[in-house]
């Protein structure tokens, strides 16, 4: 790997483009190997993530934000275009709108992959715009695979090197750059064109983290879709010869100077050397449960502890000792009263570790719909237990969260339950069971099982088989074969649901 030092430069420096971070990102993307030369484990994981995305997308088709995004995409028909989850198989819409609808479907349940380091990310959010453009442009499965691997490489590098959260910048700013790079690799664009697209994408997709604070709205699902749509549009403009704000990252009025650490900003972003295998996708991990990733290990821990702790009515206090990020983002350290509000919506509850702990301790399981049902959240005994749950930051867990060694890095915590009689029961868990370093790492069988479980009653068995077979043959697929990466669903059901929505402009 090559460590690239990134800092703010005054305009008088006239920083050469080849020394700018956006160029280095574009160079890493356009230098990605052909599909036949990719690390086979990385290629296999890319196919797994296509399966994972489709699983959570089809499970969300009758949720309101997904239906709204689909309705917005539907009028934008295209002679070429791309497929949309939930629309009839023959319908094609313009790729940026297909990406908008499909990425919203993937993100809605907060149930796909994650990478946590200096910042947060869901690298699987890159896949929907890449697949849409691959369909529209008549590309092959091998091209799509190359684009996915490149996007993950860039996304993981940015998340490792540059923290957005401490400045309350939403993590989709890194997503826009990664998607633009993935599109450049997929379309085999030159480095100069991708460089311009990266800067346009980052410039237009920088927003605050208020979308994940307080009363969290449906925009949480739309935000990555917006970044993917913006990246497609940026690539289209760059291909037509249009430029971008430059240097976007290093400029004295640029991203680092005004959005992040200021004029004294200095970051290190590590990117692969020419010819070095792109394996960053192997450092990412998916979710077994539909909740914020930092709650995954906590659900497993709660399931394990409930057997020892006994009836929850006997609990006096429940305290989770955890990392700074978990405490301040999804714990009581956030200061968000909504995280204890029984009337809060799903978007808030899946970012409330006190709620998640209460339900997991009571139920010993987790379901992507039932665990968030309003009647479940308002159950009196659940509310009583919920009020007893708090989080505290433990410096040891914060250090483990940021450990440079992925084998030691931890996203869990230590749970201490004090009973009414004063006795204490405690246990800890570093990573979720499904994590690569966990008790039962997610493998291809687990991805397939997740897809079949979530697709049951939505996708017919034959269509499930056809989709899984296509994912298995990703490097061999031609343009027509890419259509099989959209499992056929009952579009009568989605059309009936869509008809109940209020109308917009189109």
C-alpha positions as CSV (number, residue, x, y, z in Angstrom):
1,X,0.0,0.0,0.0
2,X,1.1,3.6,-0.6
3,X,0.4,6.2,2.1
4,X,-0.8,9.4,0.6
5,X,-0.5,12.5,2.8
6,X,-3.4,14.9,2.2
7,X,-3.4,18.5,3.5
8,X,-4.7,21.9,2.7
9,X,-2.8,24.0,0.1
10,X,-3.3,27.7,-0.7
11,X,-4.4,28.5,-4.2
12,X,-1.0,30.0,-4.9
13,X,0.6,26.5,-4.6
14,X,-1.2,25.4,-7.8
15,X,-1.1,21.8,-6.6
16,X,-0.6,19.6,-9.6
17,X,-3.6,17.3,-10.2
18,X,-1.5,14.2,-10.0
19,X,-0.7,15.1,-6.4
20,X,-4.3,15.5,-5.4
21,X,-6.3,12.9,-3.5
22,X,-9.1,12.9,-6.1
23,X,-6.5,11.9,-8.7
24,X,-5.0,9.2,-6.5
25,X,-8.5,7.7,-5.9
26,X,-9.2,7.8,-9.6
27,X,-5.9,6.2,-10.4
28,X,-6.5,3.4,-7.9
29,X,-9.9,2.8,-9.6
30,X,-8.8,2.8,-13.2
31,X,-5.8,0.6,-12.3
32,X,-8.1,-2.2,-10.9
33,X,-7.3,-5.6,-12.4
34,X,-9.5,-7.3,-15.0
35,X,-12.1,-9.6,-13.5
36,X,-10.1,-12.7,-14.5
37,X,-7.1,-11.4,-12.4
38,X,-9.0,-10.3,-9.3
39,X,-8.4,-12.0,-6.0
40,X,-10.9,-14.9,-6.1
41,X,-12.0,-14.4,-2.5
42,X,-12.7,-10.7,-3.2
43,X,-14.6,-11.7,-6.4
44,X,-16.6,-14.2,-4.4
45,X,-17.4,-11.7,-1.7
46,X,-18.7,-9.2,-4.4
47,X,-21.2,-11.9,-5.5
48,X,-22.2,-12.4,-1.9
49,X,-22.9,-8.7,-1.5
50,X,-25.1,-8.7,-4.6
51,X,-27.1,-11.5,-3.0
52,X,-27.2,-9.6,0.3
53,X,-28.4,-6.4,-1.3
54,X,-31.1,-8.2,-3.3
55,X,-32.3,-9.9,-0.1
56,X,-32.9,-6.7,1.9
57,X,-34.2,-4.9,-1.2
58,X,-37.0,-7.3,-1.9
59,X,-37.9,-7.4,1.8
60,X,-38.4,-3.6,1.8
61,X,-40.6,-3.2,-1.3
62,X,-43.8,-2.5,0.6
63,X,-42.2,0.1,2.9
64,X,-43.2,3.7,2.2
65,X,-39.8,5.3,1.4
66,X,-39.0,2.5,-1.1
67,X,-42.4,2.9,-2.8
68,X,-41.9,6.6,-3.0
69,X,-38.5,6.2,-4.6
70,X,-39.9,3.6,-7.0
71,X,-42.8,6.0,-7.9
72,X,-40.3,8.8,-8.6
73,X,-38.2,6.6,-10.8
74,X,-41.1,5.0,-12.8
75,X,-41.8,8.0,-15.1
76,X,-38.2,8.2,-16.3
77,X,-38.4,5.4,-18.9
78,X,-35.5,4.8,-21.2
79,X,-34.9,2.8,-24.3
80,X,-31.9,1.2,-22.7
81,X,-32.0,2.0,-19.0
82,X,-32.0,-0.3,-16.0
83,X,-34.4,-2.5,-13.9
84,X,-36.1,-1.4,-10.7
85,X,-36.9,-3.7,-7.8
86,X,-40.7,-3.9,-7.7
87,X,-41.5,-2.7,-11.3
88,X,-42.4,-5.2,-14.1
89,X,-39.5,-7.1,-15.5
90,X,-39.6,-5.4,-18.9
91,X,-39.7,-1.8,-17.6
92,X,-36.4,0.1,-17.9
93,X,-35.8,3.6,-16.5
94,X,-32.9,6.0,-16.8
95,X,-29.9,4.6,-14.8
96,X,-29.6,7.5,-12.3
97,X,-33.3,7.0,-11.4
98,X,-33.0,3.2,-11.2
99,X,-30.1,3.7,-8.8
100,X,-32.2,6.1,-6.7
101,X,-35.0,3.6,-6.3
102,X,-32.8,0.5,-5.9
103,X,-30.4,2.0,-3.4
104,X,-33.3,3.2,-1.3
105,X,-34.7,-0.3,-1.3
106,X,-31.3,-1.7,-0.2
107,X,-30.8,0.8,2.6
108,X,-34.3,1.0,4.0
109,X,-34.0,-1.8,6.5
110,X,-30.5,-1.0,7.7
111,X,-29.7,-4.7,7.0
112,X,-26.7,-4.9,4.6
113,X,-22.9,-4.5,4.8
114,X,-20.8,-2.2,6.9
115,X,-17.2,-1.1,7.4
116,X,-16.2,0.8,10.6
117,X,-12.8,2.5,11.1
118,X,-12.1,6.3,11.4
119,X,-15.6,6.8,10.1
120,X,-18.7,4.7,9.2
121,X,-19.8,3.3,5.9
122,X,-22.1,0.9,4.1
123,X,-20.0,0.0,1.0
124,X,-22.8,-2.1,-0.4
125,X,-24.5,1.2,-1.2
126,X,-22.1,1.4,-4.2
127,X,-23.7,-1.6,-5.9
128,X,-27.1,-0.3,-7.0
129,X,-25.7,2.6,-9.1
130,X,-23.0,0.4,-10.6
131,X,-25.5,-2.3,-11.6
132,X,-27.9,0.3,-13.1
133,X,-25.1,1.8,-15.2
134,X,-23.8,-1.7,-16.2
135,X,-27.3,-2.5,-17.5
136,X,-27.9,0.8,-19.3
137,X,-24.4,0.8,-20.9
138,X,-24.6,-2.9,-22.0
139,X,-21.7,-4.0,-19.9
140,X,-20.9,-7.5,-18.8
141,X,-20.8,-9.2,-15.4
142,X,-17.0,-9.0,-15.5
143,X,-17.2,-5.2,-15.9
144,X,-19.7,-4.9,-13.0
145,X,-17.4,-7.1,-10.9
146,X,-14.4,-4.8,-11.6
147,X,-16.4,-1.8,-10.7
148,X,-17.6,-3.2,-7.4
149,X,-14.1,-4.2,-6.4
150,X,-12.8,-0.7,-7.3
151,X,-15.6,1.1,-5.4
152,X,-15.0,-1.0,-2.3
153,X,-11.3,-0.3,-2.4
154,X,-11.7,3.4,-2.6
155,X,-14.5,3.5,0.0
156,X,-12.6,1.5,2.6
157,X,-9.5,3.6,2.1
158,X,-11.4,6.9,2.7
159,X,-13.2,5.5,5.7
160,X,-9.9,4.3,7.2
161,X,-8.2,7.6,6.6
162,X,-10.7,10.4,7.0
163,X,-13.1,10.8,9.9
164,X,-16.3,12.8,8.9
165,X,-18.3,12.1,12.0
166,X,-16.3,14.2,14.4
167,X,-17.2,17.2,12.2
168,X,-20.8,16.0,11.9
169,X,-20.5,15.4,8.2
170,X,-22.6,12.5,6.9
171,X,-20.7,9.5,5.8
172,X,-22.2,9.5,2.3
173,X,-19.6,12.1,1.3
174,X,-17.2,9.1,1.0
175,X,-19.8,7.1,-0.8
176,X,-20.1,9.6,-3.6
177,X,-16.3,9.4,-4.3
178,X,-16.3,5.6,-4.2
179,X,-19.3,5.2,-6.6
180,X,-17.7,7.6,-9.1
181,X,-14.5,5.6,-8.9
182,X,-16.4,2.3,-9.3
183,X,-18.3,3.7,-12.3
184,X,-15.0,4.7,-13.9
185,X,-13.6,1.2,-13.5
186,X,-16.8,-0.4,-14.8
187,X,-16.8,1.9,-17.9
188,X,-13.1,1.8,-18.4
189,X,-12.8,5.6,-18.3
190,X,-9.4,7.3,-18.2
191,X,-8.0,8.6,-14.9
192,X,-8.5,12.3,-15.9
193,X,-12.3,11.8,-16.4
194,X,-12.8,9.9,-13.2
195,X,-10.8,12.6,-11.3
196,X,-13.3,15.2,-12.5
197,X,-16.3,13.0,-11.6
198,X,-15.0,12.3,-8.1
199,X,-14.6,16.0,-7.3
200,X,-18.1,16.8,-8.6
201,X,-19.6,13.9,-6.6
202,X,-18.0,14.8,-3.3
203,X,-18.8,18.5,-3.8
204,X,-22.5,17.8,-4.3
205,X,-23.1,15.0,-1.7
206,X,-21.6,16.6,1.4
207,X,-24.3,17.1,4.1
208,X,-24.6,17.2,7.9
209,X,-25.3,14.2,10.1
210,X,-28.6,15.7,11.2
211,X,-30.1,13.0,9.1
212,X,-29.0,10.5,11.8
213,X,-29.7,12.6,14.8
214,X,-32.7,13.3,17.0
215,X,-35.9,12.3,15.2
216,X,-34.4,10.2,12.4
217,X,-36.5,10.4,9.2
218,X,-36.8,8.3,6.1
219,X,-34.1,10.5,4.6
220,X,-31.6,8.0,6.2
221,X,-32.7,5.5,3.4
222,X,-32.7,8.1,0.7
223,X,-29.3,9.6,1.5
224,X,-27.0,6.9,-0.1
225,X,-29.4,6.7,-3.1
226,X,-29.0,10.5,-3.5
227,X,-25.2,10.0,-3.5
228,X,-25.3,7.2,-6.1
229,X,-27.6,9.2,-8.3
230,X,-25.3,12.3,-8.0
231,X,-22.3,10.1,-8.8
232,X,-23.9,8.8,-12.0
233,X,-24.7,12.4,-13.1
234,X,-21.2,13.5,-12.2
235,X,-19.7,10.8,-14.4
236,X,-22.0,11.6,-17.3
237,X,-20.9,15.3,-17.1
238,X,-17.2,14.4,-16.8
239,X,-17.5,12.1,-19.8
240,X,-18.9,15.1,-21.8
241,X,-15.7,17.1,-20.9
242,X,-17.0,19.1,-17.9
243,X,-14.6,20.0,-15.1
244,X,-15.1,20.2,-11.3
245,X,-14.1,22.3,-8.3
246,X,-10.4,21.6,-7.9
247,X,-8.5,20.7,-5.8
248,X,-11.7,19.6,-4.1
249,X,-10.1,18.0,-1.0
250,X,-6.9,20.2,-0.6
251,X,-8.1,23.6,-1.8
252,X,-8.1,26.5,0.7
253,X,-11.9,26.7,0.4
254,X,-12.2,23.0,-0.1
255,X,-13.5,19.9,1.7
256,X,-10.7,19.6,4.3
257,X,-10.4,23.3,5.1
258,X,-14.0,24.0,5.7
259,X,-15.8,20.7,6.3
260,X,-13.2,18.9,8.4
261,X,-10.0,19.8,10.4
262,X,-9.6,23.3,8.8
263,X,-6.5,25.0,7.2
264,X,-4.2,22.8,9.3
265,X,-5.8,19.5,8.1
266,X,-3.6,16.6,7.5
267,X,-4.8,13.0,6.7
268,X,-3.2,9.8,5.5
269,X,-5.1,7.8,2.9
270,X,-3.6,4.4,2.0
271,X,-4.2,3.1,-1.5
272,X,-2.9,0.0,-3.3
273,X,0.2,0.2,-5.4
274,X,-0.1,-0.5,-9.2
275,X,-0.6,-4.2,-9.6
276,X,-1.4,-4.8,-6.0
277,X,-4.5,-7.0,-5.5
278,X,-7.7,-5.1,-4.5
279,X,-8.9,-7.0,-1.4
280,X,-10.6,-4.2,0.7
281,X,-14.0,-5.8,0.3
282,X,-12.8,-8.7,2.5
283,X,-12.4,-6.3,5.4
284,X,-16.1,-5.4,5.3
285,X,-18.9,-7.4,7.0
286,X,-22.6,-7.7,6.7
287,X,-25.4,-7.8,9.2
288,X,-27.3,-10.7,10.6
289,X,-29.8,-8.4,12.2
290,X,-31.7,-5.4,10.9
291,X,-30.1,-2.7,13.1
292,X,-27.2,-0.3,13.3
293,X,-24.0,-2.4,13.0
294,X,-22.7,-1.4,16.4
295,X,-25.8,-3.1,17.9
296,X,-25.1,-6.5,16.1
297,X,-22.7,-7.8,18.8
298,X,-25.0,-6.3,21.5
299,X,-28.0,-8.4,20.2
300,X,-25.8,-11.5,20.3
301,X,-24.7,-10.6,23.8
302,X,-28.2,-10.0,25.1
303,X,-29.4,-13.3,23.6
304,X,-26.6,-15.1,25.5
305,X,-27.1,-13.2,28.8
306,X,-30.8,-13.6,29.1
307,X,-30.4,-17.3,29.8
308,X,-28.3,-16.4,32.9
309,X,-30.1,-13.3,34.0
310,X,-33.6,-14.7,34.3
311,X,-36.9,-12.7,34.2
312,X,-36.3,-9.1,33.1
313,X,-38.8,-7.9,35.7
314,X,-36.1,-8.5,38.3
315,X,-33.6,-6.2,36.6
316,X,-32.8,-3.0,38.6
317,X,-30.3,-1.6,36.1
318,X,-28.8,-2.5,32.7
319,X,-25.5,-0.8,31.8
320,X,-23.5,-1.3,28.6
321,X,-19.9,-0.3,28.8
322,X,-18.8,0.3,25.2
323,X,-16.9,2.5,22.8
324,X,-17.1,6.2,22.3
325,X,-18.8,5.8,18.9
326,X,-21.5,3.3,20.2
327,X,-22.2,5.4,23.4
328,X,-22.4,8.7,21.5
329,X,-24.1,7.6,18.3
330,X,-26.7,5.0,19.3
331,X,-26.4,5.1,23.1
332,X,-27.5,7.3,25.9
333,X,-24.5,9.5,25.3
334,X,-26.1,10.9,22.2
335,X,-28.4,13.0,24.3
336,X,-31.3,12.2,22.1
337,X,-34.5,11.7,24.1
338,X,-36.0,10.1,21.0
339,X,-33.9,7.0,21.7
340,X,-36.1,6.4,24.7
341,X,-39.4,7.3,23.0
342,X,-41.9,4.5,22.5
343,X,-43.6,6.6,19.8
344,X,-40.4,6.9,17.8
345,X,-40.3,5.6,14.3
346,X,-38.3,2.6,13.1
347,X,-35.5,4.8,11.7
348,X,-34.9,6.1,15.2
349,X,-35.4,2.8,17.0
350,X,-32.8,0.9,14.9
351,X,-30.3,3.5,16.1
352,X,-31.2,3.2,19.7
353,X,-29.1,0.6,21.6
354,X,-31.2,1.0,24.8
355,X,-34.3,-0.1,22.8
356,X,-32.5,-2.9,21.0
357,X,-31.1,-4.2,24.3
358,X,-34.5,-4.2,26.0
359,X,-36.2,-6.1,23.2
360,X,-33.3,-8.6,22.7
361,X,-33.2,-9.3,26.4
362,X,-37.0,-10.0,26.4
363,X,-37.3,-11.9,23.1
364,X,-34.0,-13.6,22.7
365,X,-34.3,-13.0,18.9
366,X,-34.5,-10.2,16.4
367,X,-36.8,-9.7,13.4
368,X,-36.5,-7.0,10.8
369,X,-40.2,-6.0,11.1
370,X,-41.7,-7.5,14.3
371,X,-39.0,-6.1,16.5
372,X,-39.9,-2.6,15.4
373,X,-43.7,-2.8,15.3
374,X,-45.3,0.1,17.1
375,X,-47.2,-2.3,19.4
376,X,-43.9,-4.0,20.3
377,X,-42.2,-0.7,21.1
378,X,-45.1,0.5,23.3
379,X,-45.4,-2.7,25.3
380,X,-45.5,-1.5,29.0
381,X,-43.0,-4.1,30.3
382,X,-40.6,-3.3,27.4
383,X,-40.9,0.5,28.2
384,X,-40.2,-0.2,31.8
385,X,-37.1,-2.2,31.0
386,X,-36.0,0.3,28.3
387,X,-35.9,3.1,30.9
388,X,-33.4,1.0,33.0
389,X,-30.9,0.7,30.2
390,X,-28.0,3.1,29.7
391,X,-24.6,3.2,28.1
392,X,-21.3,4.5,29.3
393,X,-18.0,5.1,27.4
394,X,-15.2,2.8,28.3
395,X,-11.7,3.9,27.0
396,X,-10.7,0.3,26.7
397,X,-13.5,-0.5,24.3
398,X,-12.8,2.8,22.4
399,X,-9.2,1.6,21.9
400,X,-10.4,-1.8,20.7
401,X,-12.8,-0.1,18.3
402,X,-9.9,1.7,16.6
403,X,-7.3,-1.1,16.9
404,X,-5.4,-1.2,13.6
405,X,-5.3,-5.0,13.8
406,X,-8.6,-6.3,12.4
407,X,-8.2,-9.5,14.5
408,X,-8.3,-7.4,17.7
409,X,-10.8,-4.7,16.6
410,X,-14.1,-4.8,18.5
411,X,-17.5,-3.2,18.1
412,X,-19.2,-4.7,21.2
413,X,-19.1,-4.0,24.9
414,X,-19.5,-5.3,28.4
415,X,-23.1,-5.7,29.7
416,X,-23.7,-5.4,33.4
417,X,-27.1,-6.3,34.8
418,X,-27.9,-5.5,38.4
419,X,-30.9,-7.4,39.8
420,X,-33.3,-6.1,42.5
421,X,-31.6,-8.2,45.1
422,X,-28.3,-6.5,44.4
423,X,-26.6,-9.4,42.6
424,X,-24.7,-8.6,39.4
425,X,-24.5,-10.6,36.2
426,X,-22.1,-9.5,33.5
427,X,-20.6,-10.7,30.2
428,X,-18.9,-9.2,27.2
429,X,-18.6,-9.7,23.5
430,X,-16.2,-8.1,21.1
431,X,-17.7,-8.8,17.7
432,X,-21.0,-10.1,16.4
433,X,-21.3,-13.8,15.8
434,X,-21.6,-13.2,12.1
435,X,-18.4,-11.0,11.9
436,X,-15.4,-12.6,10.1
437,X,-13.8,-12.9,13.5
438,X,-17.0,-14.0,15.2
439,X,-18.3,-17.3,16.5
440,X,-20.0,-18.2,13.1
441,X,-18.8,-15.9,10.3
442,X,-21.2,-15.3,7.5
443,X,-20.4,-17.6,4.6
444,X,-22.0,-18.1,1.2
445,X,-24.5,-20.5,2.7
446,X,-25.5,-17.8,5.2
447,X,-25.9,-15.2,2.5
448,X,-28.1,-17.6,0.5
449,X,-30.1,-18.4,3.6
450,X,-30.6,-14.7,4.4
451,X,-31.9,-14.2,0.8
452,X,-34.3,-17.1,0.8
453,X,-35.7,-16.1,4.2
454,X,-36.3,-12.5,3.2
455,X,-37.5,-13.4,-0.3
456,X,-40.0,-16.0,1.0
457,X,-43.6,-15.1,-0.1
458,X,-42.2,-12.3,-2.3
459,X,-40.0,-14.0,-4.9
460,X,-41.1,-17.4,-6.3
461,X,-38.8,-20.4,-5.7
462,X,-37.9,-20.6,-9.4
463,X,-37.0,-16.9,-9.6
464,X,-34.9,-17.3,-6.4
465,X,-32.9,-20.1,-8.0
466,X,-32.4,-18.2,-11.2
467,X,-31.1,-15.1,-9.3
468,X,-28.7,-17.2,-7.2
469,X,-27.4,-19.0,-10.2
470,X,-26.7,-15.7,-11.9
471,X,-24.9,-14.3,-8.9
472,X,-22.7,-17.5,-8.9
473,X,-21.8,-16.8,-12.5
474,X,-21.2,-13.1,-12.2
475,X,-17.9,-13.0,-14.2
476,X,-19.5,-14.9,-17.0
477,X,-22.7,-12.9,-17.4
478,X,-23.4,-11.0,-20.6
479,X,-25.6,-7.9,-20.7
480,X,-28.7,-10.0,-20.9
481,X,-27.6,-12.1,-17.9
482,X,-27.4,-8.9,-15.7
483,X,-31.2,-8.8,-15.9
484,X,-31.3,-12.0,-13.8
485,X,-29.7,-10.1,-10.9
486,X,-33.1,-8.6,-10.3
487,X,-35.2,-11.4,-8.8
488,X,-38.8,-11.3,-10.2
489,X,-41.4,-10.2,-7.6
490,X,-45.2,-10.0,-7.6
491,X,-45.5,-6.5,-9.2
492,X,-49.3,-6.6,-8.7
493,X,-48.6,-6.3,-5.0
494,X,-46.2,-3.4,-5.3
495,X,-48.5,-1.7,-7.8
496,X,-51.4,-2.0,-5.4
497,X,-49.4,-0.5,-2.6
498,X,-48.0,2.3,-4.8
499,X,-51.5,3.3,-5.7
500,X,-52.2,4.1,-2.0
501,X,-49.5,6.8,-1.9
502,X,-50.1,10.5,-2.3
503,X,-49.2,11.8,-5.7
504,X,-46.2,14.1,-6.3
505,X,-45.2,16.1,-9.3
506,X,-44.9,13.3,-11.9
